[in-house]
């Protein structure tokens, strides 16, 4: 048998190392001590990482070994730590000698580390979960009494009596991500907003696509401070999240805690518009005519959805089915004040193709974008689409009039 085909030796733990691990856990010595004891049991370098990708403790023989361990390269082994089938973190390890731990030994150590990690972090996680529940209830208008809001905020270390604003951060990965990357987005966002206001509370939201969303309520009396918080949040996410598109929206400051529902709707409108238009930061006050749709979005979203369905939705459905660019063409035509030549140049296509698409859009939705009334209705329909957080479909098209060419993605 060739040397490389020989099975690896199994590392066996001595009784003393197992007793040291047991003693570290029983005495509450802390995660660094527990990880060092686990390293001795496994005869391996060990790193303990929580579900938000934060490194909690490392036991390695040298700084170089630590760098190799944390790099997560091919030579690094990973084990997901679970408690009651719920992921709580990850253990990374590299054998110190050319020997692997016994499977039973590995199972025992990873189980103990998972339980210890859950025990050490449970108060913090419980507090974060309670804060998230409160933020979601407040912005859903499930909590409306001023006294109740103040009492529940105080329990979580927040004071909204002087005013507060809402920030919404969104991060969309450009490629597939491993691990619980959404929890990492939350960790980074909390760190950023609490640097501006220690009483900030945050919750995970529902991103309309495949990204992550964080909603934060930031206690402050000043719009300027809230704006600084939005910039700091965008900067921190940009720095820490390589390969992500980041967008941060902010509301106006609500001087009365009862008005935080309205602030949440402002931030959401700005987030939907900002993401649709591809901007990094957007304040509600800078959304222009979109502000006129806030009351419809907050009080009667069904009416906004009905208007969208009567104007732009048939074009969206057609684009989705046939990979055409009717919505993009209508948007571009409106942005260029009805100038066909300028629209064609922007879309990298022929002006006859633009005219064909506008005629096709008229057939589908019944509105002629070349008329004043049609422009108004389709313009408002596009705004409704963005306010509702519906992404604009853009796809290649081989259409009559385009001479068999593909429409460039704009």
Long-range contacts (C-beta under 8 A, 24 or more apart in sequence): 8-98, 8-99, 8-100, 9-98, 9-99, 9-100, 10-99, 10-100, 10-101, 10-102, 11-42, 11-43, 11-44, 11-95, 11-97, 11-99, 11-100, 11-101, 11-102, 11-105, 12-102, 12-105, 13-40, 13-41, 13-42, 13-43, 13-101, 13-102, 13-105, 17-41, 21-109, 21-112, 25-112, 25-116, 30-120, 31-56, 31-57, 31-116, 31-117, 31-120, 32-57, 32-59, 34-112, 34-113, 34-116, 35-59, 35-113, 38-91, 38-109, 38-112, 38-113, 41-101, 41-105, 41-109, 42-93, 42-101, 42-105, 42-106, 42-109, 43-95, 43-96, 43-97, 43-99, 43-101, 44-93, 44-94, 44-95, 44-96, 44-101, 45-69, 45-93, 45-94, 45-96, 46-91, 46-92, 46-93, 47-91, 47-92, 47-93, 48-89, 48-90, 48-91, 48-113, 48-117, 49-89, 49-90, 49-91, 49-92, 50-88, 50-89, 50-117, 50-121, 51-87, 51-88, 51-89, 51-180, 51-183, 52-180, 52-183, 52-184, 52-186, 52-187, 53-179, 53-180, 53-181, 53-183, 53-184, 53-187, 54-187, 56-89, 56-117, 61-96, 65-94, 68-94, 69-93, 69-94, 79-106, 79-110, 81-110, 81-113, 81-114, 81-117, 82-114, 83-114, 83-115, 83-118, 87-180, 88-114, 88-117, 88-118, 88-121, 89-113, 89-114, 89-117, 90-179, 127-156, 128-186, 128-190, 128-202, 130-155, 130-156, 131-156, 131-201, 131-202, 131-203, 132-201, 132-202, 132-203, 132-204, 133-203, 134-201, 134-203, 135-201, 135-202, 135-203, 135-215, 135-216, 135-217, 136-203, 136-205, 136-215, 138-217, 138-260, 138-261, 138-264, 139-166, 139-215, 139-217, 139-260, 139-261, 139-264, 140-261, 141-261, 144-258, 144-261, 146-256, 146-257, 146-258, 149-257, 149-258, 149-260, 150-257, 153-199, 153-201, 153-257, 156-201, 157-198, 157-199, 158-199, 158-200, 158-201, 158-217, 158-219, 159-199, 159-219, 160-217, 160-219, 160-257, 160-260, 161-257, 162-219, 162-220, 162-221, 162-255, 163-219, 163-220, 163-221, 163-253, 163-254, 163-255, 163-256, 164-217, 164-218, 164-219, 164-220, 164-253, 164-254, 164-257, 164-260, 164-263, 165-217, 165-218, 165-220, 165-223, 165-226, 165-229, 165-250, 165-251, 165-252, 165-253, 165-254, 165-263, 165-267, 166-215, 166-216, 166-217, 166-218, 166-250, 166-251, 166-254, 166-260, 166-263, 166-264, 166-266, 166-267, 167-193, 167-215, 167-216, 167-218, 167-226, 167-229, 167-230, 167-233, 167-248, 167-249, 167-250, 167-251, 167-267, 168-205, 168-213, 168-214, 168-215, 168-216, 168-248, 168-249, 168-250, 168-267, 168-268, 168-270, 168-271, 169-213, 169-214, 169-216, 169-233, 169-234, 169-237, 169-246, 169-247, 169-248, 169-249, 170-207, 170-211, 170-212, 170-213, 170-214, 170-246, 170-247, 170-248, 170-271, 170-275, 171-211, 171-212, 171-237, 171-241, 171-244, 171-245, 171-246, 172-207, 172-209, 172-210, 172-211, 172-212, 172-244, 172-245, 173-210, 173-211, 173-243, 173-244, 174-243, 174-244, 174-245, 175-243, 181-212, 182-212, 184-240, 184-241, 185-212, 185-214, 185-237, 185-241, 186-212, 186-214, 188-236, 188-237, 188-240, 188-241, 189-214, 189-216, 189-233, 189-236, 189-237, 190-214, 190-216, 191-236, 192-229, 192-232, 192-233, 192-235, 192-236, 192-237, 193-218, 193-229, 193-232, 193-233, 195-232, 196-220, 196-225, 196-228, 196-229, 196-232, 197-225, 197-229, 200-229, 208-272, 208-389, 208-390, 208-391, 209-391, 211-245, 213-271, 215-264, 215-267, 217-260, 220-253, 221-253, 221-255, 222-253, 223-252, 223-253, 226-250, 226-251, 226-253, 227-283, 230-281, 230-283, 231-281, 234-280, 234-281, 246-280, 247-271, 247-274, 247-275, 247-279, 247-280, 247-281, 247-282, 248-280, 248-281, 248-282, 249-274, 249-281, 249-282, 249-283, 249-284, 250-281, 250-282, 250-283, 250-284, 251-284, 252-283, 252-284, 252-285, 261-298, 262-298, 265-294, 265-297, 265-298, 266-294, 268-297, 268-389, 269-293, 269-294, 269-297, 269-387, 271-389, 272-386, 272-387, 272-388, 272-389, 273-386, 273-387, 275-389, 276-385, 276-386, 276-389, 276-391, 276-392, 277-386, 289-383, 290-383, 290-386, 290-387, 293-383, 293-384, 293-387, 296-387, 297-387, 297-388, 301-388, 304-384, 304-387, 304-388, 305-384, 305-388, 307-380, 307-381, 307-384, 308-381, 308-384, 308-385, 308-388, 308-390, 310-365, 310-381, 311-365, 311-367, 311-377, 311-378, 311-380, 311-381, 311-384, 312-365, 312-378, 312-381, 312-382, 312-384, 312-385, 313-365, 314-364, 314-365, 315-361, 315-364, 315-365, 316-385, 316-390, 316-392, 316-393, 318-360, 318-364, 319-393, 319-394, 319-395, 320-393, 320-395, 322-397, 323-395, 323-396, 323-397, 324-357, 324-360, 324-395, 324-397, 324-399, 324-407, 325-357, 325-394, 325-395, 325-397, 325-407, 325-410, 326-357, 326-360, 326-361, 326-364, 327-382, 327-392, 327-393, 327-394, 328-392, 328-394, 328-407, 328-410, 329-354, 329-357, 329-358, 329-361, 330-357, 330-358, 330-361, 330-369, 330-378, 330-382, 331-382, 331-392, 332-410, 333-358, 333-369, 334-369, 334-375, 334-378, 334-379, 334-382, 338-369, 338-370, 338-375, 346-410, 347-407, 347-408, 347-410, 348-407, 348-408, 348-410, 349-402, 349-405, 349-407, 349-408, 350-401, 350-402, 350-403, 352-401, 353-399, 353-401, 353-402, 353-407, 355-401, 356-399, 356-400, 356-401, 356-402, 357-399
